[in-house]
């Protein structure tokens, strides 16, 4: 739905304001610029109505910060009014590039630090903004979504904290386990898939793909991510396969049971291009192991696709995997911090999510349904049809 159609059918819930935490200033600026562009093209007679106060603006970003004391403690500070606004706060809890000092020692900000700063800004806004919405692409503590033995339930507790502080809607991307929303059943929670952006990124950068079941296959690297591969296979008309991880449950290494082997379930992949799709690349070891197994089964080109490219152990192993022909391309989004080194890699494809986020914010500000935005099937079909037509 275009912005003009939104204007004709709905009113904004309140004047829009956007906060981009320091962890995602660049992404937040892009989102702001898109919203400015959207609203510049709305109907002047309607947007000048008293019902659309401050609807058009050259900037929706709020000036704010979280200054720190010498001890490392901090506070949230809003430098302008947000009273009566529909406030959207964006944060990247995985941005490890930011630092602060504690008693003269330099610390890199952890997800815990980013989440605490988010709560500080929410605290500063509570009681002033009409509605508070959080856009947290990588859901904080999403991998600690269930309890095994004597463990904390960090993700559920974090969600409860946010809603208790007055957050109405939480928007995340490709949650590790969407069922964690059961922790806040009376609040808004959406997990958004970037499948359309992945396909768009691949088609723009690889011009000789044969998108059919005879030449391409979608693979899930484990049983937990099967739904992603099933959806990708369905919208592209491909076959689907998966690996399951055989673990050694007799021991724990780095907080988890080590993987002994990856076992494959699926049809013959001999000579086919393969898309391995998952929610994140953490260390990347599992992805490389899966790609190696697929190469051993005579797969052609292997595309590693994930919403979040964290690369916690660096890029050296991926460089080697590309050099030896195991991996052809790596595709992730700009929803988390991307190092200059990553962006410089010729095998890396970055999918920009800013326009999609801007559409979501603009639609929610009108209290309109985002169902069409969350289901990109028709857009994917048009994109693929255009790509195939250009090949002929």
N, C-alpha and C positions, 0 to 999 in steps of 0.2 A: 504493500500500500504506500503510495506517495504521500509526501507531506501535505499537499493540497487536499487530497482526499481525507486525511486526518482532520484538517481544519474544518472541512465541511461537515464532518460527522461528530467530532468530539471537541471538548474544551481541555486545555491543559489543567492538570490537577493543581498546579501552583507555578509561579515563575521558576524557571529552570536555573539551577546552579550546579557547577561541576567542580569537584576537588580532585586533583591528581596529586597523590602523595609523592614525595620526592623519589620514591622507588620507581615510579612510572610516569615521570614528567613528560618524556618524549611521546609516549603513546597517548597520554592525556591531551597533549597539545594537538595531535592529529585528530583525535575524536572531537575536540572543541572546534577545530577548523571545519570539519565535515558538518557539524550541527549548524554552525554559522552559515555555511553554504546552503544547506537544506532550507533554512528559514529565510534566507535572502530571496528565495524564489517563491515564497508564499504570496497569497492574494493580499495586496495592500489594504483594500477596503476592510477585509476581515481582521488582519493582524493589527490594524490601528484601532480596533474596538477596545473599549475599557475592559473587556473580558480577557484581553491578551496583553496585559501590562508587562512590559519588558520582554515581549515574546521574541522580537528581533533584536539582536545585539551583535556587536563585533567581538564579544568575548563573554563566555559563560564561566570561565575559570575563576575560582576564589583564591585570593592570596592567603596562604597559611604556611605554618612551619612548626617544627617540633624542636625548639632549642634545648640544648643539654647543659646541665651543670657539670662542674669538674669531676663529680663523683660518677658521672654517666647517667644520672637520673635526668628526666626530661619532662616537658609539658607541651600540651597542644595549644597553639595560638592561631586564632582566626583574625586576620587583619582588616576584614570588612564585614558588613552585616550580611547575614543569611536568613534573617527573620522572615517567616512566612513562605519560604522557598521549598521547592522539591529538589532536595540535595542528593546528588550522586557522588559517592566517594570511591575512587579507583586506587587500588594498591597492588603492588607486585611483591609478595612476601618472599620471593626467591632471588631478589636482587642482592647479590653478594658483593657488588662493586662499591657500595656506600660504606663509609667508615665514620667512627666517632672515637673520642678519647675518654679513657677512664683513668684518672690519676696519672695522666701523662702517657698512658699506654694506648696504642692504636688498636681498635677493635673493628673487624668487619661486621656489618649488620647481619644478623641471622633472621630466619623467619619469625622467631620469638620477638625480636626487636621490632620488626615491621608490624607485627600484629599488635604489639603494645602501642606503637605510634598511631595505628588506626583507631584503637580504642580512645586514645587521647583526643583525637580530632572529633570523634563521635561525641565524646563527653563535652567538648567545647560547643558542639552544635545542638545537643539535646535541649529541648525546651524552647528553641529558637526556630529551627527549621520546621516546616509543616510536616514534611516526610523525609526520612533518611533511608537511602538505598546504598548498598555496598556492592561494588563490582570487584570481585576478587578472582581473577582468572584461574590462578593456581590456588585451590582451596586449602587454607591453612590446616596442617596436620591431616590431610586427606588420606595419607597412607596409614595413619593410626585410627582407622575407622571401626575397628572391632577389637574386642578384648580376647586375648589368649593368655591363659594363666593369670598371674597377678599383675595386670597392666592397667594403665590409665586409658580412658576413652577421650583422648585429647580433642579430636575433631568435633564430637558431639558437644563437649563442654564449651568449645569455642563458639559454636553456633548458638548455644543457649545464652552465652555471654552477650553476643551481639544483639539478639532479640530482646534480652532483658534491658539492654541499654537504649532501646527504642528503635532499632533498625526494623524497617517494614519488609524490605525485599533484599534478598541476597542472590546475586547473579554470579555464577561461576562457569568455568568451561571444562567439559570433559572430566567431571568429578571421578576420582579413582573408584569410588563406589557410591552411586547416586542414592542408595538406600540410607545414607547418613542423614538425609533430610527428614527421616522419621524422628530425629531428635527435636525438630521444631515443627510439628504438624500443623500449627495454627498460624504459621508465618509464610511469606512468599519465598520460594526457593526455586531457582531454575538452573539447570546445568545444560550448557549450550555446546553443540558439536560443531567443529569447524570443517566438516567433510567437504562442503562446497569450496572453501578456500584452498583445501589441499588439492582437490582435483583441478581447480583453476591454476594453481601454482605449477602443477605437473604439466598441464597442457600448454602453458605459456613457455615453459623451458625445455620441453622434450617434444620435438615435432614429428617423431616417427613411431608413436605408440599405436599399436593395434588393439583397440579396446573391444575385445570379445573373449568368450570362454576358451577359444582355441589358442589364444596367444597371451593371455594374461590371467593372473590368479591373485586373490586377496588372501592374506595369511594373518592370523592372530598369533602372537608369540607365546600366548598362554591362555588357559581356559577362562581367566577372568576378563579378558578383553574380547571375547568371542563376538559380542554384540556389535562392536565397531566393524569388525571384518565382515560380519553377516550383512550389515547395512551397506557397506561399500560394495560388496559383491552384488547385492540386489540392485542398487541404483546403476551400476555399470554393466550388469548382465554377465558377471563372472562366476566361476566356481570359487569355493572357499575352502581353506584348510586351516589347521591349527596345530600348535604344539602344546603339550602339557609338560610341566616341569616335574621331573622326578627328584625329590629332595631327600637328604639324609636327616631324618627327624631325631636321630640320636645325639646330635650336637648342634651348637649354635655358634655361628661366626658372624661378627659385626652385627649382632642383634637379630639374626635370622638363620633359619635352617639352610645350609648351602645346597645349591643345585648340583645334582649328580649327573643328570643327562636331560636332553630335550628330546621327547618322543613325538613323532609327526603323525597326524591323522589327516588324511586327505588323498585326493586323486594324484595321478602322475603329473609332475611339473616339468618334465623334460622339455627344454627349449622355450619355456614360457617366461615372460617378464613377470616379476612378482612384486606386489606391494605388501610390505609388512607394516601393519598399522597398530599403534598402541597409544596410550594416553601420555606417556612420558619416556624420554631417554634420560635415565639417571646416570649411572656410571657408563652405561652402554654395553656392558659385557654380555648381557642376555641377548640384546639385539644382534651383536656380532656373532655370538654362538649360533643363533637361529639362522642368520644369513649364511654362515659357514655350512650348516646342515643342509640348507636349501641348495647351495652350490654343489655339495656332494651328491645331491639328487639331480644335478645337471640343469638347474634353473638358469635362465638367460640373465637379464639385467635385474638387479635387486634394488628396489626403492624403499628406503627406511623412512617411515612417516610417523610423526608423533606431534601431539599438541604442544608439549613442553620439552624443549631441548635444554636440559640442565648441564649435561656433560661434566659431572662432578669430578671425574678423573682426568679431565682434559681431553684433547682431540687427537693425541698421538695414535691411539689404537684405531680411530676412524681413518686417519690419514693412511695408515698401513693397510686397512681393509679396502680402501679405495684403490690404493696403489697396486695391491695384488689381485684386483678384480672381483673381490667378494661383494662389495657394495658399489652401486653406480651413483646414486644420489641420496642425500639426506634432506628431508623436508620437515621443518617445524615452523612455528608461528613466532610473532613478536609479542606474545602475551607475557613472556618473561624476558629478563635481561639477556641480551645477546652480546657476547664479547666482540670487539673488533676483529680478533683472530678468526672467530667463527664466520663472521660476515665476509671475510676475505677469501674463504675457501671456495674454489671453483665448483666443488661438488655439492655445495650447500644451496638450498632454495628456501628463502624466507617468505612466509605467507603473512601479509599485512592484515590484521584484524580490526583496524581502527574504524573503517567505514561500517562494518557489521555492528560494532559496539555502539557507534553513533546512531544507527537505525534503532537498536534496542532501546537506548536511552530516550530518543525522540518519541518512540511509540509508547513507552511506559509513562513518560511525562503527560501523555494524553489519556492515560488510563485505558489504553486500547490493547486488544489482544496481540500477543507476539507469536501466536501459533504458526502463522505463515512464515515468519522469520526463522522459527526453529525447525521447520520442515522444508529443506531446500530441494526436494525431489524434482520439481518442475524446472527450477533454475539449472540444476545439474543436467537434466535431459537436453535443455536448449544449448548449454555449453558444449556438451559432447557432440550433439548433432552439428553444431557450427564447426567444431574441430574436424570431424570426419568429412564435412563438405569441403573444407579448405584443403584436405589431403587429396581429394579427387581432382 
